[in-house]
Amino acid sequence: MKEVAISEFKAKCLSMIEEVRKTRQPIRVTRFGRPVAEVVPPSPQKATGRRLGSMVGTAEILGDIVGPTGSWDDWEASR
């Protein structure tokens, strides 16, 4: 495991985090030679499943979805 002084980590934090992400190798941050933190790569995420079409079969159509829902007189009265 790579060890880095806290002052160097502070100066190069973003690039070191990117290095951990790419190499999947942790980095130990030290202060006066003693470990204070470890930067480790995240654990792999589980696949959440398919998104497109994930609600297939969960809806129910009741009645005519194309035709009007009321008469023309009802529509004009509501204006």
Residue pairs with C-beta under 8 A, 6 or more apart in sequence:
1 25
1 26
1 27
1 28
1 38
2 25
2 26
2 27
2 28
3 27
3 28
3 29
3 30
3 35
4 16
4 27
4 28
4 29
4 30
5 29
5 30
5 31
6 29
6 30
6 31
6 36
9 16
9 27
9 29
16 27
16 39
17 39
19 25
19 27
20 26
20 27
20 39
20 40
20 41
21 41
24 41
25 41
26 38
26 39
26 40
26 41
27 38
27 39
28 35
28 37
28 38
29 35
29 36
29 37
29 38
29 39
30 36
